[in-house]
Amino acid sequence: MSVTSECSTGDLIYVIEGFVAHTVFDCDGNLDLENSIELAVGDTVIYQDWFYNKIDDNILIEIKYKPSNKDECWSAVESYFVTEDVWNGLKEFFLLEKEQ
């Protein structure tokens, strides 16, 4: 189900696909992946809100969230996240599949 339609501010949401959540650049302007922050599948973040983001001809739904250990709001495309109910259902499904 949709994070935007089912979540309220403060709800935990789960990362369903890993991504670089916060990029850091070195003094030469190069991406510093070693010091950037990545979120992995299964990580939880705190839902804050959502908004539309237009990039060229595409309109994306972005989720504003706070990492559990930060006060700063970050954002990412909605497709990286699922609700707790969906996450638990996926875990159950894949555990049953593994047993068969």
N, CA, C and O of each residue as an XYZ file, in Angstrom:
400
protein
N       0.832     -1.178      0.000
C       0.000      0.000      0.000
C       0.881      1.249      0.000
O       2.092      1.172      0.211
N       0.272      2.359     -0.233
C       0.977      3.625     -0.408
C       1.344      4.264      0.931
O       0.502      4.422      1.815
N       2.601      4.621      1.054
C       3.073      5.325      2.243
C       2.346      6.662      2.377
O       1.968      7.058      3.480
N       2.149      7.357      1.253
C       1.528      8.685      1.313
C       0.094      8.640      1.814
O      -0.348      9.570      2.489
N      -0.640      7.587      1.500
C      -2.047      7.541      1.899
C      -2.279      6.848      3.236
O      -3.356      6.989      3.817
N      -1.302      6.109      3.736
C      -1.512      5.328      4.953
C      -0.716      5.788      6.164
O      -1.001      5.353      7.279
N       0.255      6.640      5.980
C       1.126      7.018      7.092
C       0.799      8.394      7.640
O       0.342      9.290      6.930
N       1.051      8.523      8.925
C       0.947      9.806      9.616
C       2.334     10.202     10.103
O       3.211      9.352     10.253
N       2.526     11.475     10.347
C       3.804     11.954     10.858
C       4.205     11.162     12.090
O       3.417     11.005     13.023
N       5.439     10.662     12.088
C       5.963      9.911     13.215
C       5.911      8.402     13.028
O       6.524      7.671     13.807
N       5.193      7.913     12.013
C       5.136      6.475     11.758
C       6.483      5.972     11.265
O       7.199      6.681     10.559
N       6.827      4.734     11.643
C       8.011      4.095     11.094
C       7.667      3.556      9.715
O       6.618      2.942      9.522
N       8.559      3.790      8.758
C       8.425      3.183      7.438
C       9.720      2.441      7.141
O      10.773      2.747      7.700
N       9.621      1.459      6.251
C      10.746      0.567      5.981
C      11.309      0.807      4.589
O      10.570      1.057      3.637
N      12.637      0.726      4.488
C      13.323      0.847      3.214
C      13.211     -0.498      2.498
O      13.563     -1.539      3.053
N      12.715     -0.465      1.252
C      12.532     -1.696      0.488
C      13.603     -1.871     -0.591
O      13.735     -2.947     -1.176
N      14.362     -0.811     -0.848
C      15.483     -0.870     -1.784
C      16.557      0.080     -1.285
O      16.284      1.250     -1.016
N      17.780     -0.424     -1.163
C      18.872      0.399     -0.655
C      19.182      1.584     -1.561
O      19.039      1.498     -2.781
N      19.603      2.681     -0.960
C      19.947      3.885     -1.724
C      20.851      4.785     -0.890
O      20.927      4.650      0.331
N      21.539      5.708     -1.570
C      22.365      6.707     -0.882
C      21.420      7.804     -0.419
O      20.840      8.524     -1.232
N      21.273      7.925      0.882
C      20.300      8.847      1.457
C      20.854     10.252      1.641
O      20.114     11.234      1.577
N      22.142     10.339      1.867
C      22.760     11.651      2.116
C      24.152     11.630      1.494
O      25.029     10.885      1.933
N      24.343     12.452      0.475
C      25.628     12.459     -0.219
C      26.590     13.467      0.394
O      26.192     14.538      0.852
N      27.854     13.099      0.390
C      28.922     13.968      0.884
C      29.924     14.127     -0.261
O      30.257     13.162     -0.948
N      30.395     15.349     -0.452
C      31.383     15.631     -1.490
C      32.683     16.080     -0.835
O      32.669     16.776      0.180
N      33.811     15.673     -1.426
C      35.100     16.104     -0.895
C      35.405     17.527     -1.346
O      34.609     18.137     -2.059
N      36.555     18.057     -0.933
C      36.891     19.456     -1.220
C      37.090     19.720     -2.709
O      37.066     20.877     -3.130
N      37.289     18.662     -3.529
C      37.426     18.821     -4.978
C      36.087     18.698     -5.698
O      36.021     18.801     -6.923
N      35.020     18.479     -4.931
C      33.692     18.353     -5.530
C      33.338     16.950     -5.985
O      32.321     16.745     -6.648
N      34.183     15.975     -5.626
C      33.921     14.590     -5.994
C      33.054     13.906     -4.936
O      33.161     14.202     -3.746
N      32.203     12.995     -5.380
C      31.356     12.240     -4.463
C      32.223     11.406     -3.532
O      33.100     10.669     -3.983
N      31.977     11.523     -2.245
C      32.714     10.775     -1.223
C      31.781      9.710     -0.651
O      31.114      9.931      0.360
N      31.744      8.549     -1.315
C      30.823      7.485     -0.892
C      31.159      6.933      0.486
O      30.273      6.482      1.212
N      32.435      6.968      0.845
C      32.848      6.442      2.149
C      32.199      7.201      3.307
O      31.909      6.614      4.350
N      31.974      8.498      3.126
C      31.377      9.314      4.180
C      29.909      9.665      3.921
O      29.266     10.312      4.747
N      29.386      9.235      2.773
C      27.964      9.416      2.501
C      27.176      8.389      3.310
O      27.733      7.394      3.774
N      25.898      8.631      3.473
C      25.069      7.739      4.291
C      24.147      6.946      3.380
O      23.380      7.507      2.597
N      24.242      5.627      3.502
C      23.395      4.735      2.722
C      22.359      4.096      3.635
O      22.640      3.798      4.796
N      21.172      3.890      3.107
C      20.148      3.130      3.811
C      19.999      1.800      3.093
O      19.993      1.748      1.863
N      19.877      0.721      3.867
C      19.795     -0.626      3.316
C      18.376     -1.165      3.448
O      17.564     -0.635      4.206
N      18.095     -2.212      2.707
C      16.798     -2.881      2.792
C      16.538     -3.276      4.247
O      17.381     -3.897      4.895
N      15.360     -2.908      4.747
C      14.985     -3.237      6.121
C      15.243     -2.136      7.131
O      14.734     -2.193      8.250
N      16.034     -1.126      6.749
C      16.247      0.002      7.656
C      14.918      0.735      7.863
O      14.071      0.763      6.970
N      14.749      1.310      9.021
C      13.544      2.083      9.295
C      13.892      3.564      9.397
O      14.977      3.942      9.839
N      12.937      4.385      8.973
C      13.046      5.833      9.099
C      11.704      6.346      9.613
O      10.722      5.605      9.653
N      11.669      7.603     10.001
C      10.453      8.184     10.578
C       9.787      9.077      9.544
O      10.350     10.087      9.123
N       8.578      8.693      9.140
C       7.811      9.433      8.135
C       7.447     10.815      8.671
O       7.052     10.963      9.827
N       7.590     11.841      7.795
C       7.221     13.207      8.149
C       6.091     13.748      7.276
O       5.109     14.286      7.788
N       6.232     13.604      5.956
C       5.258     14.172      5.033
C       5.616     13.704      3.626
O       6.558     12.931      3.449
N       4.871     14.168      2.628
C       5.191     13.880      1.236
C       4.957     15.126      0.398
O       4.271     16.053      0.829
N       5.533     15.148     -0.807
C       5.358     16.273     -1.714
C       5.625     15.814     -3.139
O       6.232     14.766     -3.362
N       5.158     16.618     -4.115
C       5.455     16.362     -5.520
C       6.767     17.033     -5.883
O       7.047     18.148     -5.445
N       7.574     16.343     -6.690
C       8.826     16.903     -7.170
C       8.854     16.736     -8.690
O       8.767     15.614     -9.189
N       8.972     17.836     -9.426
C       8.997     17.780    -10.888
C      10.441     17.827    -11.367
O      11.178     18.769    -11.079
N      10.829     16.791    -12.105
C      12.160     16.723    -12.706
C      11.950     16.521    -14.200
O      11.487     15.467    -14.637
N      12.292     17.528    -14.967
C      12.018     17.551    -16.408
C      10.524     17.322    -16.629
O       9.700     18.091    -16.136
N      10.173     16.269    -17.369
C       8.762     15.994    -17.643
C       8.146     15.017    -16.633
O       6.982     14.640    -16.769
N       8.901     14.618    -15.647
C       8.428     13.628    -14.674
C       7.981     14.298    -13.388
O       8.628     15.219    -12.891
N       6.873     13.824    -12.862
C       6.406     14.284    -11.554
C       6.510     13.096    -10.599
O       5.856     12.070    -10.786
N       7.331     13.256     -9.592
C       7.585     12.188     -8.630
C       6.932     12.505     -7.288
O       6.805     13.670     -6.909
N       6.524     11.467     -6.579
C       6.073     11.644     -5.193
C       7.276     11.355     -4.310
O       7.856     10.270     -4.359
N       7.637     12.336     -3.508
C       8.783     12.198     -2.605
C       8.287     12.130     -1.168
O       7.296     12.762     -0.799
N       8.992     11.360     -0.382
C       8.699     11.197      1.037
C       9.714     11.996      1.834
O      10.920     11.851      1.630
N       9.233     12.842      2.745
C      10.113     13.514      3.702
C      10.192     12.621      4.934
O       9.168     12.195      5.469
N      11.399     12.343      5.374
C      11.598     11.436      6.512
C      12.776     11.897      7.354
O      13.602     12.704      6.928
N      12.820     11.359      8.551
C      13.972     11.575      9.420
C      14.598     10.220      9.698
O      13.904      9.288     10.105
N      15.915     10.100      9.483
C      16.575      8.876      9.921
C      16.429      8.771     11.434
O      16.401      9.786     12.130
N      16.338      7.588     11.925
C      16.090      7.379     13.353
C      17.077      8.125     14.245
O      16.729      8.509     15.362
N      18.297      8.335     13.770
C      19.311      8.957     14.615
C      19.612     10.404     14.237
O      20.620     10.951     14.686
N      18.770     11.036     13.426
C      19.010     12.422     13.009
C      17.748     13.246     13.184
O      16.643     12.705     13.138
N      17.898     14.552     13.383
C      16.754     15.450     13.480
C      16.451     16.116     12.144
O      15.366     16.664     11.953
N      17.398     16.071     11.230
C      17.280     16.736      9.935
C      16.354     15.934      9.010
O      16.447     14.708      8.959
N      15.471     16.612      8.287
C      14.582     15.949      7.319
C      15.325     15.710      6.011
O      16.011     16.597      5.504
N      15.182     14.512      5.474
C      15.698     14.159      4.166
C      14.509     13.737      3.318
O      13.398     13.596      3.830
N      14.732     13.535      2.037
C      13.639     13.074      1.183
C      14.160     12.084      0.149
O      15.336     12.093     -0.216
N      13.245     11.228     -0.314
C      13.552     10.247     -1.358
C      12.243      9.858     -2.032
O      11.161     10.092     -1.493
N      12.350      9.270     -3.199
C      11.186      8.843     -3.961
C      10.397      7.793     -3.172
O      10.977      6.925     -2.519
N       9.082      7.886     -3.245
C       8.197      7.015     -2.460
C       8.461      5.528     -2.687
O       8.281      4.728     -1.769
N       8.882      5.144     -3.885
C       9.048      3.722     -4.194
C      10.145      3.043     -3.373
O      10.249      1.816     -3.401
N      10.959      3.797     -2.648
C      11.972      3.204     -1.769
C      11.391      2.727     -0.437
O      12.090      2.058      0.324
N      10.135      3.052     -0.137
C       9.578      2.805      1.194
C       8.283      2.009      1.162
O       7.534      2.050      0.185
N       8.031      1.282      2.250
C       6.741      0.629      2.466
C       6.330      0.824      3.923
O       7.150      1.129      4.789
N       5.028      0.637      4.163
C       4.507      0.742      5.524
C       4.934     -0.474      6.343
O       5.418     -1.464      5.794
N       4.754     -0.394      7.639
C       5.108     -1.505      8.524
C       4.280     -2.743      8.213
O       4.809     -3.855      8.231
N       2.981     -2.572      7.925
C       2.129     -3.713      7.584
C       2.615     -4.417      6.325
O       2.674     -5.645      6.283
N       2.959     -3.651      5.309
C       3.465     -4.247      4.067
C       4.789     -4.948      4.325
O       5.010     -6.053      3.831
N       5.664     -4.324      5.087
C       6.968     -4.921      5.398
C       6.779     -6.271      6.099
O       7.425     -7.256      5.742
N       5.898     -6.308      7.092
C       5.663     -7.563      7.815
C       5.077     -8.631      6.900
O       5.433     -9.804      7.016
N       4.180     -8.243      5.990
C       3.627     -9.190      5.028
C       4.681     -9.739      4.084
O       4.677    -10.930      3.772
N       5.579     -8.884      3.628
C       6.660     -9.336      2.756
C       7.594    -10.297      3.484
O       8.006    -11.314      2.925
N       7.922     -9.976      4.722
C       8.786    -10.867      5.505
C       8.142    -12.239      5.639
O       8.795    -13.262      5.436
N       6.865    -12.256      5.980
C       6.145    -13.518      6.145
C       6.116    -14.306      4.830
O       6.358    -15.513      4.832
N       5.826    -13.646      3.726
C       5.779    -14.287      2.425
C       7.115    -14.935      2.088
O       7.162    -16.103      1.703
N       8.207    -14.175      2.232
C       9.501    -14.708      1.832
C       9.990    -15.785      2.785
O      10.719    -16.682      2.360
N       9.620    -15.730      4.050
C       9.964    -16.818      4.967
C       9.225    -18.093      4.573
O       9.810    -19.175      4.615
N       7.955    -17.991      4.193
C       7.187    -19.164      3.759
C       7.771    -19.732      2.455
O       7.881    -20.948      2.299
N       8.136    -18.864      1.542
C       8.732    -19.308      0.272
C      10.047    -20.046      0.517
O      10.347    -21.035     -0.152
N      10.818    -19.563      1.467
C      12.124    -20.163      1.778
C      11.940    -21.556      2.360
O      12.754    -22.443      2.104
N      10.888    -21.761      3.137
C      10.622    -23.060      3.775
C      10.195    -24.119      2.770
O      10.390    -25.311      3.010
N       9.619    -23.704      1.654
C       9.100    -24.682      0.667
C      10.160    -25.235     -0.220
O       9.870    -26.059     -1.087
